[in-house]
Amino acid sequence: MEKECFFSGYCRQLDGSRVVEAVLENGKLTEVDCCYGSCIYESSCPIAAEIQKAQEE
């Protein structure tokens, strides 16, 4: 089952707030419109934390 999710928060790389769209298929991330997975700020990113949480649900 495909699920489209939207997450908003502060992006340190862009130095501003933004909305990120992510697509999950059976709990696995298949698409995301940010640098999730390779961003150097991912460990402190509130958006990345929400994406991770969505994958665990």
N, C-alpha and C positions, 0 to 999 in steps of 0.2 A: 504494500500500500504506500502510495506517495503522499507526503505531507509537506506543504509549503509553510514556512515559518518566517516571521519578521522579528528582528531584534533591533533595539535602538539603544544608544549609549554613546559615550565619549570614545573617540578614536584618537589615540595618541599619535599615530603615524600621520593622520590628516590634521591633527591639532584642532579637532572640532567634533561636534556631534554628528551622527549619521544613522541611517537605517540600513540594516543588512538583511538581504533575502537569502534564505537557505532552503534547500530541498533535501528532505530525508526520505529514503526508501527503505522500509522495514527497519527503521532505527539507524541506518547508515547514511552518513552525509554524502550526497552525490554532487551537489552544486552549492556554491556560496559565492556571493559577489564582493568578497573582500579577500585579504591575504591570509585568511585563517589557514593554519597549517605551516606557514612559512614566515609569518610576521615576527619581527624581533621583539615586539612589545606584547606578544600573545600571553605571556605568563601573568601580566598585570591588566589585561584587557577585560572589561566587564562584558563586552559583546562575546568574546571568545568563551567566557565562563558560561554564558547563557546557551551558546551553541553546544558546548560540552554537556551541559545539563539536559538539553533536549535529546541528545543522542543516547543518554543513559535511561531515559524514561521509556 
